[in-house]
Amino acid sequence: MDIQGVALVVTAVLCGTASVILAVAAIRLWDAWRPGPHGTGAAAGLEGKIQPMVFLFRASRLVDATPPARALLDRIGAPDDDWTRLMRWIGPRFPDAPDRLAMLARLGRVELIGEHGTGSATLRLVAEDLGDRLWRVTLTDPGADHAGIVVDSMTLQAMEEELQLLRGALDQTPMLVWRLDADDRVTWANAAYLRRAEARADGAIGWPLPRLMDAPRPGTNGNIRGRRTAIEDQGIVSWYDCHAHQMGDQVMMFALPADAAVRAERSLRDFVQTLTKTFADLPIGLAIFDQGRNLQLFNPALIDLTRLPTGFLTARPSLFDFLDQLRERRMVPEPKDYRSWRQHMANLESAAATGHHVETWSLPGGQTYRVTGRPHPDGAVAFLFENITSEMSLTRKFRAELLLGAHVLDGLDDALAVFSNTGQLVLSNQAYRSLWGAPPANLADAVAGWQAASPAGPGFQALRDALTATDAPAASGAMAGPQGELLGWTVTTLSGGRRMLRFRAGSAPAIASAQALAALDQAPALIHSLPNAMGAE
């Protein structure tokens, strides 16, 4: 093939390639420009045309609607008429809808622009009065026609399941949940809120939703917690703990039922009041300090006993401030130095917190206080202040009288010992201890000591019988003493079954009694010897 033939072949190939490229480009340009089933319209036909959301109402009853419109009403799912259900969805997105739609019969057509959720997308609402009480409401999203948004079926199913779960959880929760806009209007509420609103309104409720309570607005941090408020319906008051959370220009409100907590607090308050009234009549001063050792409760007797001002006590001072004030008013024992007193008060606090602790304070003014510390639950501690000056005076007087009686008994020459009805030694004097040594613990030890210290004889046996016999009258006799001397004894019955034994050394009655007992002891031998003597004669 010559050069001219090759040139012709190359030229033909190049022309064919250029023709194909130009044809493909022309087809694509034509498809992109032409609206229809083969261009952009074809893509739209493949994706499906977005159906409008149109409602046709006669009064408040839905006459007809497109499938998306019916699906919207089904998702709202409130047990109200169709118009109210639609208004609950429209209200948060078109704040002016209730007022503008009320004028639809006069205007004939109302067009509103609102926000779609919390984003920047917009919605258009067109309401038309068709006559014969027919209203047509059209909802469109201008930005959705050419958005090209495609959601796969699995993602859509997951979103719907999560949405159903969240919606069911909010509808089943016993707490009230609602949302407020910038003008404090309720734009959304859960099922518990709606049920409470319907019960309070005694029938169906409209839009906007009624406010059940005046909830506080959040602070600077966007949150508020623990604000308690009440709702009263037909004389029945229900209490709630309100919490708020700022979300953009709207506020989410949460109201937790607090009736049980209010009843518990009221019961506790009544119980504390009862205790306070009871403590108010006690002559003993009461001061209860909490875990932080601050005064929480006191009674009027504490003011009378400590002479502390009421204002100081009501300011809830600490324990050591309380004790410092007592020291300044000379209502504590006078310490040698402040450091030792402070250490003593610290020991008092720790001892009272760990267990029962009692101290007796002898005050500089001559009064005597008994201070008792007791631990309470949760680390609290209570102190009881009791004026025992009269009791201590009576105790000292009684002790002085006992001491005087002991001195009088020790001054007697007779040895005395008193035994109880059970045989325990009640008391003995110095003469008894000098005669028989250390006093015994009971009657059995005393008898054993007497028998070991002196020879047994009829006088000792008579003494033992007199002391051990029940309901025996007063008895007396004589026996040998520990030094061989003759002792006269006397047993006297006292009140309560007690018996007093008295030993007297070298007395005439004792000697006579001893001689008489000795004669009685020898009488049987003499009588036995009389027949022998008579026979000898």
Secondary structure in CASP SS format (residue, H / E / C, confidence):
PFRMAT SS
TARGET T0000
AUTHOR 0000-0000-0000
METHOD secondary structure of the structure
MODEL  1
M C 1.00
D C 1.00
I H 1.00
Q H 1.00
G H 1.00
V H 1.00
A H 1.00
L H 1.00
V H 1.00
V H 1.00
T H 1.00
A H 1.00
V H 1.00
L H 1.00
C H 1.00
G H 1.00
T H 1.00
A H 1.00
S H 1.00
V H 1.00
I H 1.00
L H 1.00
A H 1.00
V H 1.00
A H 1.00
A H 1.00
I H 1.00
R H 1.00
L H 1.00
W H 1.00
D H 1.00
A H 1.00
W H 1.00
R C 1.00
P C 1.00
G C 1.00
P C 1.00
H C 1.00
G C 1.00
T H 1.00
G H 1.00
A H 1.00
A H 1.00
A H 1.00
G H 1.00
L H 1.00
E H 1.00
G C 1.00
K C 1.00
I C 1.00
Q C 1.00
P C 1.00
M E 1.00
V E 1.00
F E 1.00
L E 1.00
F E 1.00
R E 1.00
A C 1.00
S C 1.00
R E 1.00
L E 1.00
V E 1.00
D E 1.00
A E 1.00
T C 1.00
P H 1.00
P H 1.00
A H 1.00
R H 1.00
A H 1.00
L H 1.00
L H 1.00
D H 1.00
R H 1.00
I H 1.00
G C 1.00
A C 1.00
P C 1.00
D C 1.00
D C 1.00
D H 1.00
W H 1.00
T H 1.00
R H 1.00
L H 1.00
M H 1.00
R H 1.00
W H 1.00
I H 1.00
G H 1.00
P H 1.00
R H 1.00
F C 1.00
P C 1.00
D C 1.00
A H 1.00
P H 1.00
D H 1.00
R H 1.00
L H 1.00
A C 1.00
M C 1.00
L H 1.00
A H 1.00
R H 1.00
L H 1.00
G C 1.00
R E 1.00
V E 1.00
E E 1.00
L E 1.00
I E 1.00
G E 1.00
E E 1.00
H C 1.00
G C 1.00
T C 1.00
G C 1.00
S C 1.00
A C 1.00
T E 1.00
L E 1.00
R E 1.00
L E 1.00
V E 1.00
A E 1.00
E E 1.00
D E 1.00
L E 1.00
G E 1.00
D C 1.00
R C 1.00
L E 1.00
W E 1.00
R E 1.00
V E 1.00
T E 1.00
L E 1.00
T E 1.00
D C 1.00
P H 1.00
G H 1.00
A H 1.00
D C 1.00
H C 1.00
A C 1.00
G C 1.00
I C 1.00
V C 1.00
V C 1.00
D C 1.00
S H 1.00
M H 1.00
T H 1.00
L H 1.00
Q H 1.00
A H 1.00
M H 1.00
E H 1.00
E H 1.00
E H 1.00
L H 1.00
Q H 1.00
L H 1.00
L H 1.00
R H 1.00
G H 1.00
A H 1.00
L H 1.00
D H 1.00
Q H 1.00
T C 1.00
P C 1.00
M C 1.00
L E 1.00
V E 1.00
W E 1.00
R E 1.00
L E 1.00
D C 1.00
A C 1.00
D C 1.00
D C 1.00
R C 1.00
V E 1.00
T E 1.00
W E 1.00
A E 1.00
N C 1.00
A H 1.00
A H 1.00
Y H 1.00
L H 1.00
R H 1.00
R H 1.00
A H 1.00
E H 1.00
A H 1.00
R H 1.00
A H 1.00
D C 1.00
G C 1.00
A C 1.00
I C 1.00
G C 1.00
W C 1.00
P C 1.00
L E 1.00
P C 1.00
R C 1.00
L C 1.00
M C 1.00
D C 1.00
A C 1.00
P C 1.00
R C 1.00
P C 1.00
G C 1.00
T C 1.00
N C 1.00
G C 1.00
N E 1.00
I E 1.00
R E 1.00
G E 1.00
R E 1.00
R E 1.00
T E 1.00
A E 1.00
I E 1.00
E E 1.00
D E 1.00
Q C 1.00
G C 1.00
I E 1.00
V E 1.00
S E 1.00
W E 1.00
Y E 1.00
D E 1.00
C E 1.00
H E 1.00
A E 1.00
H E 1.00
Q E 1.00
M E 1.00
G C 1.00
D C 1.00
Q E 1.00
V E 1.00
M E 1.00
M E 1.00
F E 1.00
A E 1.00
L E 1.00
P E 1.00
A C 1.00
D H 1.00
A H 1.00
A H 1.00
V H 1.00
R H 1.00
A H 1.00
E H 1.00
R H 1.00
S H 1.00
L H 1.00
R H 1.00
D H 1.00
F H 1.00
V H 1.00
Q H 1.00
T H 1.00
L H 1.00
T H 1.00
K H 1.00
T H 1.00
F H 1.00
A H 1.00
D C 1.00
L C 1.00
P C 1.00
I C 1.00
G E 1.00
L E 1.00
A E 1.00
I E 1.00
F E 1.00
D C 1.00
Q C 1.00
G C 1.00
R C 1.00
N E 1.00
L E 1.00
Q E 1.00
L E 1.00
F E 1.00
N C 1.00
P H 1.00
A H 1.00
L H 1.00
I H 1.00
D H 1.00
L H 1.00
T H 1.00
R C 1.00
L C 1.00
P C 1.00
T H 1.00
G H 1.00
F H 1.00
L H 1.00
T H 1.00
A C 1.00
R C 1.00
P C 1.00
S E 1.00
L H 1.00
F H 1.00
D H 1.00
F H 1.00
L H 1.00
D H 1.00
Q H 1.00
L H 1.00
R H 1.00
E H 1.00
R C 1.00
R C 1.00
M C 1.00
V C 1.00
P C 1.00
E C 1.00
P C 1.00
K C 1.00
D C 1.00
Y H 1.00
R H 1.00
S H 1.00
W H 1.00
R H 1.00
Q H 1.00
H H 1.00
M H 1.00
A H 1.00
N H 1.00
L H 1.00
E H 1.00
S H 1.00
A H 1.00
A H 1.00
A H 1.00
T H 1.00
G C 1.00
H C 1.00
H E 1.00
V E 1.00
E E 1.00
T E 1.00
W E 1.00
S E 1.00
L C 1.00
P C 1.00
G C 1.00
G C 1.00
Q C 1.00
T E 1.00
Y E 1.00
R E 1.00
V E 1.00
T E 1.00
G E 1.00
R E 1.00
P E 1.00
H C 1.00
P H 1.00
D H 1.00
G H 1.00
A C 1.00
V E 1.00
A E 1.00
F E 1.00
L E 1.00
F E 1.00
E E 1.00
N E 1.00
I C 1.00
T H 1.00
S H 1.00
E H 1.00
M H 1.00
S H 1.00
L H 1.00
T H 1.00
R H 1.00
K H 1.00
F H 1.00
R H 1.00
A H 1.00
E H 1.00
L H 1.00
L H 1.00
L H 1.00
G H 1.00
A H 1.00
H H 1.00
V H 1.00
L H 1.00
D H 1.00
G C 1.00
L C 1.00
D C 1.00
D C 1.00
A E 1.00
L E 1.00
A E 1.00
V E 1.00
F E 1.00
S C 1.00
N C 1.00
T C 1.00
G C 1.00
Q E 1.00
L E 1.00
V E 1.00
L E 1.00
S E 1.00
N C 1.00
Q H 1.00
A H 1.00
Y H 1.00
R H 1.00
S H 1.00
L H 1.00
W H 1.00
G C 1.00
A C 1.00
P C 1.00
P C 1.00
A C 1.00
N E 1.00
L H 1.00
A H 1.00
D H 1.00
A H 1.00
V H 1.00
A H 1.00
G H 1.00
W H 1.00
Q H 1.00
A H 1.00
A H 1.00
S C 1.00
P C 1.00
A C 1.00
G C 1.00
P H 1.00
G H 1.00
F H 1.00
Q H 1.00
A H 1.00
L H 1.00
R H 1.00
D H 1.00
A H 1.00
L H 1.00
T H 1.00
A C 1.00
T C 1.00
D C 1.00
A C 1.00
P C 1.00
A C 1.00
A E 1.00
S E 1.00
G E 1.00
A E 1.00
M E 1.00
A E 1.00
G C 1.00
P C 1.00
Q C 1.00
G C 1.00
E C 1.00
L E 1.00
L E 1.00
G E 1.00
W E 1.00
T E 1.00
V E 1.00
T E 1.00
T E 1.00
L C 1.00
S H 1.00
G H 1.00
G H 1.00
R C 1.00
R E 1.00
M E 1.00
L E 1.00
R E 1.00
F E 1.00
R E 1.00
A E 1.00
G C 1.00
S C 1.00
A H 1.00
P H 1.00
A H 1.00
I H 1.00
A H 1.00
S H 1.00
A H 1.00
Q H 1.00
A H 1.00
L H 1.00
A H 1.00
A H 1.00
L H 1.00
D H 1.00
Q H 1.00
A H 1.00
P H 1.00
A H 1.00
L H 1.00
I H 1.00
H H 1.00
S H 1.00
L H 1.00
P H 1.00
N H 1.00
A H 1.00
M H 1.00
G H 1.00
A H 1.00
E C 1.00
END
